[in-house]
Amino acid sequence: MGVRCGAVDRSRVTSGAGRAAPGARVTGRHRVVVVGAGFGGLSVVKGLRETPVDVVLVDANNFHTFQPLLYQVATAGLDDDNVAYAVRGIFRRQRNVAVRMARVTDIDLAERRLRVDHGAEITYDTLVLAAGAVSNDFGTPGVEEHGFPLKSLDHALDLRAHLLDRFEHAAARHELVDDGVLDVVICGGGPTGVEMAGGLMELYERVLGPDFPNLPVQRARVLLVEMGARLLPGFSEQSAARAASTLTARGVEIRCGVGVTAVEPTRVHLSDGSVVAAHTLVWAAGVRANPLAAALGAELDRRGRVVVDDDLSVPGHPEVFAIGDIAAARDPDGALLPQVAQPALQAGRHVARQIHGRVIAAAGGASEPEPFRYVDKGSMATIGRNEAVAEFPNGRRLAGFVGWLAWLGLHLVYLMGFRNRANVFVNWAWNYLTYDHGSRILAEWDRSDVAAHRPRRRRYQLSE
């Protein structure tokens, strides 16, 4: 398959209990480098637990982020450490894993090495790209400067600080309420936009309203705009209609067939020609593959994703795999897989099996590449307290309180670490019973960062 199990010994440095130092090589061991500590990357590494390889996991952060709950961090329902888990803690007991905190800047396919923003280059025998996706503003003027995406922990913390700061400004100058200081436009009617809208209404009505009794919080607008004909385009019409009616009943304004054309610090321009006075724009309109995909020099699709073979390897480079949001993988019918957690998880397990088979084959066994077969397990979206929609491949649908309980249970199961599960469960129970969101503190450095309309503090991603 073109994978070198006896690659050149560029370094003999090791560290601690037989682990390879990140960037070093252990003689005679096949080295697998996994870029990205998201769902897909972690799935690959876990799948190689019993394989005689050395694994190096590379990420710009030293933690895994549970992205489905970022909107709850942004709306003060959870704190940052509830949805993040230290990567080294995850693999503390897996002795063939080393973690390298660095940002990959370039990929040399000929030399099989990665260049990073600091420290030694990293060599590999097999490379797995699982670097995920970034927000896609489609070149809309002002979004990068004034909009708030929701793809990282930084984004969620920035948005939360900004929202709290808007309320503090309004408390000092009540006339700003008429200028839209409390108003929010959410662009994108997919699950992220719908969940954000529901979370914001609860935050405003049940938490910040009582916190600021002298402010007319009931006049604050949450406007959800979607370019398509309806919300939740990946769901059935019944689920989309339920989401729309629930959000409308809770005070969210919905405009379908409308997009954002430009953003100013305190104004949002819409495609229907209207201008909305709002000091906050949440951008949930789409994603594109991590720019690292372009460093491969391989074929990319229109969203920047790496075009892969049936086994998820890069054409012409069987020693390189791409999985998750960075890969243009397809189902048996030829449709592109959605950029959500399940395809990444399943692809990670698949790639781990492929690598295991190759290593065994190199030791005298037999291995043939297997095509990846994605199994659709359904889709879920919460609309707010006691309301969610869930759809399954067999046509069954759940909605309302039952769907909400299913959504809660599934997210607890996939959340990383027992401590995080326990903390999130306790926070959810407390929030449900008391309507008290504890994570609404504006630290001094928060206040200095939001003095400008668009905070850029980058509390995390230190290697950027």
Steps between C-alpha positions, in 0.01 A plus 500: 500500500805728492520538880852477636507310826877520519538870431827686547598534866520879528513509879543253785372726774233356730342625819337333795381138527581421141294780348638672195580866556268703276688545176749222571508146360538163665709264285303223333154629593250624246413861577146633459453876526144622557433871446197620695358409841136514397257210483673340201856537625421356843315212336808408295733512799269290719464247220879451493524408868595138429695564179884482513551859385613829650231768478561874512188713544552860387264787579529876548331456840571250777132415537207347315193724453148359503370731230127409519478680836691816408173690468435428870837649589409806293165535680654456848339162565837322524855611565795434271647212701165317483540443125879465478718211615879479514624273221787364707248398764297309242801289396678479835467121502568445129874451497556523124378861478693827521333842478651800328342843545584683178337639190588323174610756242605280207502137385788349302356188337828403332697504827206395714542779750292779654624849562356666810493851641750417772725210593644221291342371181293184534564199278245230424447168330123544493326836527137555597357847442208565734537876536128575467338809356494874552222753459423608145390860460473468118680832469211694653629849585542565872439145625863430584539831681166522679335157493521221756545148363456201729762241405741516793515560873646843432200588286254396772683694771531806277129498427404451865722789612360720225136425591558570868686817414207622285272468802741691721518776238122512483476521880721809491328657197138394461464689172723237335214251520325685217823482299500119516767449766319189629383377160653196332488381140580131447593411143438134419196287575676167546532322838757751631285800415183343637669392823661841543168678451327285759787537745509878461128540568531302823808700603324830434162420652590279793850613601602847381150642528490447878867607523415835339152586633527862386568407138216433252649160410168394350566745216819322397475329160646166400474473122582170328558526123540207260570521128310179433126453490479366857695428817693175557551416132646159586185397689148416393244772435311393812804552723581829332145625550504399865830682555362814333175500695677436832754777448231742384292425809804578713555837339755430226440679169563275199561606142559231240619573149711784641875522552755747634673721244716720726575555867590819686577531871139589582309421180429186296406533133267232361448378145143628492637854526416554865750614762468365854623701798687226691831511684554124475518266200539126559630332185372143464461501123755239402847353528792417277785255544799601709747689275754227578327293232654721233850417629463146365496615141224245439168549325250703703127547461327840495497514880871433522462137608750237394363260237569149630484144369244249625727399790545869598860513379623786282524400130860425412603500866367189674707589808285813555139493620253786539192465721221708647423855393823535303414209267257486208389147585188352343237245591424197278254711299768757422365774727750699704497413868380774737760695699385376839644275771374156395677478161824607671465243778424217262772605255752507783422143597517395136842659444634342819398159363670575168824598672488195723453276198793657316733464797404134544545444126849650517580249773401208278121512503254596229301819462287654229358852509136513603254765384350718770130440559326772698201398711254785548381500862267797467499871582404708802453867583377660819270801474522597866366384832278191467513514120714314247461307177665169420479297180620147431573311176201270550270801471424528869492851646507631854395850599412707803600389849585142394725628222661742745579220747648294217714797397624550857582132545687467171716804569587377847608165354733655243641767732862423588588408859292401803571829677366699205192279476432544871557876488279546194223286649508699826505831310210394282298390803577825685419716198176311442380534858615855573545676163836611640794495256815526709747565217428868448807659654679781317863487615717809471679366193158423348398862540818632343461267203142597423571871517520466122190357335673184378716328764808321375661384819579141399512368851563156355686389186819651637708372212301692240 
